[in-house]
Amino acid sequence: MQPPSVHPSAIVDEPSCLGEGTRIWHFCHVMPGARIGRRCVLGQGVFVAGGVVVGDDVRIQNHVSLYEGTIVEDAVFLGPSCVLTNVTNPRAELDRRGLYEKTLIRRGATIGANATIVCGTTVGRYAFVGAGALVTRDVPDYALVTGVPARRTGTMSRHGQKLGRPGPDGVMVCPESGYRYRVEGGIVRCLDLDEEAPLPSGGRAAGKAYLRG
């Protein structure tokens, strides 16, 4: 694995932690105390506040800001200009820094372009938030949510394909991969791949983190 790569126009304050193979592009700003995992890509103009934790293999597109209180697990895709807040009722005249709320984006989730995630919510594993949606409550695993406010409009596979209606055996099949999915105990599960396993086309190599400062 390669050491992290930081574009000359980006600012990475010390101390912060960047994982192997991570690439930080034009005009990004990573604040002290931020932790970014391995093989991540931060597009142009991304801001990462101190205390933010970003997992491995995360893709953060242009002009996304991650504020304190945000946790992003592995293999998450954050679309261009999506918004993650950390205070429910901000006021310019009041200091709310002690009231930051936790926002959790679980493994494999996708947040579409210009979507807004209101703080204090959890976006479930492999969930898919449509472009421009406004998420005001927790999103279940594998759920597709769209609209303002966001409402569930379907179920997505790990390949980002919308699953059709279950068959007589309760199984839904991904049209891209052929993997089977079923609701078990109220939770969608893939029958052909372990929840913690990467997609076969991927691969996860162990590596070390590079500390700055």
NUDRENBA-396511 format. One line per field, with one value per residue: residue in three letters; y negated, x, z negated of N, C-alpha, C in turn; residue number from 1. Coordinates in steps of 0.001 Angstrom, whole numbers, plus 500000, padded with zeros to 6 digits. Layout:
residues N
r	(ALA,...) $
nnorth	(Y,...) $
neast	(X,...) $
nup	(Z,...) $
canorth	(Y,...) $
caeast	(X,...) $
caup	(Z,...) $
cnorth	(Y,...) $
ceast	(X,...) $
cup	(Z,...) $
k	(NUM,...) $
This chain:
residues 213
r	(MET,GLN,PRO,PRO,SER,VAL,HIS,PRO,SER,ALA,ILE,VAL,ASP,GLU,PRO,SER,CYS,LEU,GLY,GLU,GLY,THR,ARG,ILE,TRP,HIS,PHE,CYS,HIS,VAL,MET,PRO,GLY,ALA,ARG,ILE,GLY,ARG,ARG,CYS,VAL,LEU,GLY,GLN,GLY,VAL,PHE,VAL,ALA,GLY,GLY,VAL,VAL,VAL,GLY,ASP,ASP,VAL,ARG,ILE,GLN,ASN,HIS,VAL,SER,LEU,TYR,GLU,GLY,THR,ILE,VAL,GLU,ASP,ALA,VAL,PHE,LEU,GLY,PRO,SER,CYS,VAL,LEU,THR,ASN,VAL,THR,ASN,PRO,ARG,ALA,GLU,LEU,ASP,ARG,ARG,GLY,LEU,TYR,GLU,LYS,THR,LEU,ILE,ARG,ARG,GLY,ALA,THR,ILE,GLY,ALA,ASN,ALA,THR,ILE,VAL,CYS,GLY,THR,THR,VAL,GLY,ARG,TYR,ALA,PHE,VAL,GLY,ALA,GLY,ALA,LEU,VAL,THR,ARG,ASP,VAL,PRO,ASP,TYR,ALA,LEU,VAL,THR,GLY,VAL,PRO,ALA,ARG,ARG,THR,GLY,THR,MET,SER,ARG,HIS,GLY,GLN,LYS,LEU,GLY,ARG,PRO,GLY,PRO,ASP,GLY,VAL,MET,VAL,CYS,PRO,GLU,SER,GLY,TYR,ARG,TYR,ARG,VAL,GLU,GLY,GLY,ILE,VAL,ARG,CYS,LEU,ASP,LEU,ASP,GLU,GLU,ALA,PRO,LEU,PRO,SER,GLY,GLY,ARG,ALA,ALA,GLY,LYS,ALA,TYR,LEU,ARG,GLY) $
nnorth	(501200,497690,494693,492110,489619,486204,483378,480448,478091,478689,478718,480289,480557,480916,482735,485440,488341,490329,492962,495654,495307,493435,490665,487202,484473,481375,478343,479305,479567,480865,481177,480848,483847,485382,488562,490611,493380,496159,496125,494202,491611,488201,485745,482597,479694,480740,480822,481842,482139,481868,484755,486211,489424,491506,494390,497178,497240,495263,492989,489675,487190,484082,481004,481632,481453,482652,482625,482246,484988,486707,489988,492147,495190,498072,498197,496345,494138,490783,488455,485674,482482,483214,482850,482898,482356,481077,479909,479487,477190,474626,471379,468190,466454,467999,470294,473481,475534,477479,479156,480898,483406,486948,488364,491155,492982,495944,498929,499293,497663,495334,491921,489675,487039,483718,484414,484168,484916,484971,484222,486597,488856,492217,493782,496751,499918,500378,498895,496590,493328,491176,488679,485314,485838,485447,486449,487216,489025,492268,494535,497687,500718,501451,500005,497990,494596,491672,488250,485352,484807,487587,490760,494288,496003,498343,501281,501876,503589,504766,504065,501727,501839,501709,503842,506231,507336,509781,513324,516382,517752,515750,514523,512027,510999,509686,507818,507303,508762,511245,512100,513238,511996,511637,510922,511194,511621,509040,507636,506917,509249,510476,513522,514790,513745,512893,510487,508901,509230,508084,506999,509382,508291,506419,506114,506252,505050,505453,502819,500081,497073,493656,491328,487889,485462) $
neast	(500832,500356,501668,499546,498204,498399,497101,498894,497396,495668,494877,496067,495751,497748,497524,496538,495040,495752,494954,496676,497120,495097,493667,493757,492292,492157,492029,490962,490241,491416,490849,492546,492696,490970,490133,490904,490375,491844,492581,490744,488994,488987,487259,487348,487409,486514,485623,486726,486008,487551,487543,485854,485243,486266,485850,487426,487983,486188,484319,484276,482657,482902,482851,481728,480966,482036,481042,481896,480950,480131,480180,481501,481238,482944,483396,481504,479630,479596,477752,478142,478133,476386,474795,475582,474439,475084,473824,470602,469012,470336,471624,472866,473498,473887,475964,476331,478110,478468,476402,476444,475208,475214,475807,475424,476700,476259,478079,478752,476690,475001,474896,473065,473652,473433,471702,470338,471243,469810,471066,471693,470595,470651,471958,471347,473093,474242,472159,470363,470273,468392,469174,468985,467264,465735,466690,465204,464851,465848,467279,466540,468566,469629,467551,465887,465503,463691,462874,461269,459992,462351,461199,460644,461053,461712,463853,467299,470047,473372,474875,473756,471392,467906,465717,463272,459854,459413,459754,457735,459094,459975,462284,464363,466005,469059,469357,471785,473930,472886,472753,470960,468371,466667,464065,464658,463588,462616,464681,466632,468642,471543,471712,473814,476288,478518,477794,479937,481799,483771,482637,483088,484513,486086,488302,490287,493023,495231,496692,498744,498247,499098,500391,500014,501883) $
nup	(500000,500579,499066,497580,499808,500307,501779,502867,502453,500421,496881,494087,490851,487873,484764,486818,488344,491032,493178,494934,498444,498789,500470,500775,502151,504112,502271,499883,496324,493437,490099,486849,484959,486472,487897,490490,492515,494382,497885,498688,500529,500863,502367,504198,502150,499690,496245,493082,489808,486522,484440,486030,487394,489929,491809,493581,497167,498031,500012,500604,502120,504047,502186,499651,496214,493127,489923,486407,484410,486306,487581,489886,491322,492841,496440,497373,499480,500137,501690,504063,502540,500489,497266,493872,490736,487353,485219,483952,483629,484546,483674,484452,482407,480191,478442,479359,479072,477138,477546,479644,481798,482409,485558,487521,490134,491530,492492,495960,496924,499138,499858,501634,504101,502917,500859,497520,494243,491246,488039,485371,486396,487797,490583,492099,492688,495955,496911,499070,499870,501691,504230,503181,501082,497810,494819,491859,489874,488570,490950,492212,492568,495869,497007,499443,499610,500436,501329,499693,496627,496341,497357,497171,500175,501357,501584,501500,503094,502194,504352,505156,506553,507173,505493,506486,505903,503286,503950,503876,501893,500323,501168,502579,505549,506636,509564,510795,509608,508951,506363,503492,501389,498267,495937,492578,489393,489480,490624,493479,495135,496827,498500,499676,499120,496567,494052,493232,495185,497978,501249,503880,506056,504910,502284,499422,497973,495258,493351,492179,490239,490872,488813,488267,486859) $
canorth	(500000,496422,493713,491188,488575,484943,482377,479261,477055,479150,478469,481364,480062,481897,484136,486141,489695,490703,494338,495976,495256,492391,489538,485975,483659,479926,477408,479964,479164,481868,480500,481670,484842,486197,489875,491070,494726,496538,496159,493249,490534,486963,484885,481173,478853,481487,480385,482864,481497,482664,485688,487035,490712,492027,495739,497520,497354,494282,492038,488420,486387,482666,480006,482250,481091,483580,481872,483022,485807,487599,491231,492766,496520,498481,498371,495413,493169,489512,487780,484264,481430,483661,482053,483581,481328,481610,479223,479477,475846,473657,469940,467475,465752,468952,471266,474828,476510,478580,479871,481631,484705,487971,488845,492385,493531,497313,499550,499542,496790,494310,490680,489047,485637,482673,484901,483616,485851,484209,484827,487475,489988,493283,494346,498147,500602,500544,498078,495705,492076,490583,487308,484258,486263,484859,487538,486676,490131,493367,495267,499094,501379,501777,499249,496865,493501,490532,487223,484370,485563,488877,491909,495518,496283,499601,501989,501906,504617,504230,503520,500486,502100,501834,505212,506373,507972,511134,514469,517197,518140,514544,514125,510994,511262,508512,508009,507168,509799,512519,512418,513344,511256,511995,510260,512150,510889,507639,507033,507470,509898,511156,514952,515342,513064,512478,509048,508214,509525,507134,507570,510143,507477,505525,506684,505391,505397,504867,501788,499258,495679,492704,490247,486573,484720) $
caeast	(500000,501050,501350,498492,498590,497711,497369,499535,496436,494894,495448,495844,496306,498293,497681,495413,495432,495360,495311,497418,496436,494079,493997,493055,492461,492277,491342,490361,490758,491249,491159,493231,491878,490188,490702,490444,490902,492664,492070,489646,489201,488291,487246,487652,486680,485934,486024,486567,486253,488163,486644,485163,485875,485928,486388,488207,487331,485101,484418,483616,482693,483232,482113,481028,481530,481745,481214,482106,479799,479847,480943,481261,481842,483653,482782,480383,479726,478939,477639,478537,477387,475447,474931,475403,474425,475395,473007,469213,468419,471429,471396,474134,473757,474066,477022,475773,479181,478323,475162,476568,474550,475903,475237,476139,476472,476733,478878,478221,475578,475199,474153,473028,474035,472574,470845,470616,471057,469655,471881,471011,470021,471529,471666,471689,474047,473890,471004,470576,469523,468329,469641,468090,466367,465928,466553,464896,464755,466747,467035,466878,469522,469243,466382,465962,464634,463710,461882,461382,461055,462638,460366,461122,460416,462196,464955,468455,471063,474703,475385,473069,470274,466626,465214,461856,459020,459863,459088,456967,459960,460396,463612,464530,467253,469703,469462,473163,474837,472210,472705,469615,468111,465410,463817,464716,463411,462388,465904,467057,469945,472004,471855,474963,477527,478568,477597,481205,482707,483726,482165,484188,485313,486922,489469,490679,494346,495586,497718,498919,497871,500185,500028,500608,502039) $
caup	(500000,500670,498026,497995,500756,500018,502807,502271,502082,499260,495557,493119,489597,486947,485162,487429,488719,492386,493465,496152,499721,498827,501344,500410,503336,504094,501373,498719,495018,492390,488845,485845,484270,487405,488204,491796,492709,495533,499257,498860,501498,500538,503542,504056,501223,498567,494910,492056,488521,485477,483789,487026,487674,491254,491946,494767,498483,498106,501114,500271,503331,503898,501398,498517,494912,492035,488690,485188,484070,487424,487720,491189,491321,494050,497760,497550,500573,499843,502966,504110,501836,499463,496050,492595,489696,486019,484222,484417,483615,484464,483639,484534,481152,479100,478597,479221,479244,476195,477843,480900,481811,483182,486812,487870,491474,491375,493553,497293,497302,500165,499687,502948,504241,502337,499780,496193,493140,490011,486987,484439,487112,488260,491900,491908,493555,497371,497275,500220,499739,503020,504405,502743,499997,496486,493849,490537,488924,488905,492191,491971,493449,497254,497442,500368,499169,501344,501086,498607,495952,496964,497005,497801,501453,501906,500932,502396,502887,501925,505606,505464,507452,506485,505484,506780,504881,502919,504535,502924,500779,499617,501630,503596,506258,507223,511010,511264,509094,508711,504941,502947,500159,497617,494653,491469,488150,489780,491155,494764,495097,498033,498231,500396,498769,495172,493882,493041,496298,499093,502500,504485,506965,504129,501616,498310,497495,493965,493477,490995,490369,490774,487884,488567,485605) $
cnorth	(498751,495568,492802,490089,487338,483922,481126,478174,477431,478831,479638,480953,481216,481644,484680,487482,490012,492125,494500,495846,494198,491219,488341,484941,482165,479261,478089,479400,480236,481263,481424,482626,485662,487512,490389,492381,494908,496454,495268,492228,489350,486045,483428,480505,479573,480949,481504,482249,482440,483539,486541,488312,491212,493388,495929,497482,496428,493333,490805,487492,484901,481914,480639,481827,482102,482873,482797,483721,486810,488814,491874,494113,496847,498449,497523,494495,491936,488680,486301,483357,481951,482972,482929,482533,481933,480880,479116,478065,474767,472211,469235,466827,466677,469951,472657,475913,477669,479458,480642,483008,485671,488314,490033,492846,494918,497840,499686,498628,495809,493119,489935,487580,484719,483183,484254,484661,485036,484949,485649,488687,490999,493740,495767,498704,500791,499823,497134,494495,491375,489137,486320,484626,485542,485937,486947,487761,491279,494092,496725,499609,501670,500963,498208,495806,492327,489494,486331,484326,486945,489962,493135,495796,497578,500207,502145,503088,503962,503648,502234,500641,502256,503257,505216,507017,509365,512201,515246,517628,516941,513990,513045,511168,509967,508724,507908,508357,511182,512928,512355,512619,511689,511227,511330,511369,509403,506920,507711,508044,510519,512614,515527,514710,512630,510960,508279,508404,508421,507798,508266,509338,506567,506249,505713,505870,504734,503835,500961,497835,494812,491542,488979,485801,485626) $
ceast	(500867,500755,500211,499054,497747,498098,497980,498574,495608,495638,495071,496538,496794,497749,496386,495938,494875,495834,496055,496528,495357,494573,493114,493352,492322,491411,490576,490971,490395,491733,491898,492254,490989,490911,490062,491145,491693,491870,490840,490015,488347,488397,487461,486768,486021,486499,485736,486961,486977,487136,485844,485953,485351,486608,487226,487338,486131,485375,483596,483763,482844,482279,481202,481742,481075,482070,481363,480815,479450,480773,480530,481978,482449,482753,481527,480681,478920,478942,477948,477571,476304,475790,474671,475506,474842,474673,471586,468665,469494,470927,472749,474505,474064,475153,476454,476852,479112,477119,475234,475931,475293,475107,476078,475713,477095,477399,478096,477111,475995,474309,474215,473396,472972,471565,471273,470291,470986,470365,471024,470389,471102,471051,472216,472650,473468,472605,471387,469660,469564,468789,468569,467158,466714,465637,466374,464753,465618,466297,467430,467946,468883,468056,466764,464985,464800,462699,462176,460052,461214,461711,460870,460328,460913,463281,466077,469368,472395,475343,474666,471952,468993,466105,463712,461099,459554,459072,458320,457780,460463,461721,463506,465901,467780,469859,470877,474022,474211,472178,471262,469522,466757,465293,463764,464637,463231,463575,466264,468456,470256,472272,473155,476301,477457,478492,478911,482166,482642,483090,483330,485064,486279,488119,489947,492021,494595,496685,497779,498455,499130,499724,500748,500669,502127) $
cup	(500000,499442,498494,498888,500495,501081,502167,501837,500845,497968,494654,491833,488729,485542,485774,487918,490096,492659,494777,497386,499829,499671,501000,501492,503051,503012,500236,497434,493999,491092,487871,485168,485174,487669,489486,492111,493990,496832,499450,499939,501079,501737,503197,503006,500069,497258,493919,490716,487561,484782,484737,487262,489011,491402,493201,496024,498638,499270,500756,501473,503000,502970,500342,497236,493869,490730,487493,484763,485151,487397,489042,491199,492691,495288,497964,498736,500201,501113,502898,503359,500903,498146,494832,491497,488350,484886,484772,484568,483514,484431,483649,483206,479993,479438,478317,479248,478258,476475,479166,480778,482730,484442,487277,489254,491483,492650,494870,497749,498395,499846,501016,502921,503654,501312,498464,495139,491851,488879,486024,485089,487484,489626,491893,492944,494960,497747,498405,500065,501088,503043,503952,501607,498699,495444,492464,489476,489423,490176,491967,492938,494806,497772,498489,499878,500111,500851,499900,497859,496581,496430,497760,499069,502085,501056,501946,502073,502552,503177,506008,506471,506647,506623,505741,505635,504556,503664,503488,501709,499990,500077,502705,504231,506869,508731,511550,510872,509009,507257,504437,501608,499599,496309,493569,490169,488362,490384,492470,494620,496458,497692,498787,500024,497319,495069,493786,494213,497348,500303,503190,505421,506234,503559,500571,497783,496148,494182,492233,491293,490230,489909,488295,487268,484422) $
k	(1,2,3,4,5,6,7,8,9,10,11,12,13,14,15,16,17,18,19,20,21,22,23,24,25,26,27,28,29,30,31,32,33,34,35,36,37,38,39,40,41,42,43,44,45,46,47,48,49,50,51,52,53,54,55,56,57,58,59,60,61,62,63,64,65,66,67,68,69,70,71,72,73,74,75,76,77,78,79,80,81,82,83,84,85,86,87,88,89,90,91,92,93,94,95,96,97,98,99,100,101,102,103,104,105,106,107,108,109,110,111,112,113,114,115,116,117,118,119,120,121,122,123,124,125,126,127,128,129,130,131,132,133,134,135,136,137,138,139,140,141,142,143,144,145,146,147,148,149,150,151,152,153,154,155,156,157,158,159,160,161,162,163,164,165,166,167,168,169,170,171,172,173,174,175,176,177,178,179,180,181,182,183,184,185,186,187,188,189,190,191,192,193,194,195,196,197,198,199,200,201,202,203,204,205,206,207,208,209,210,211,212,213) $
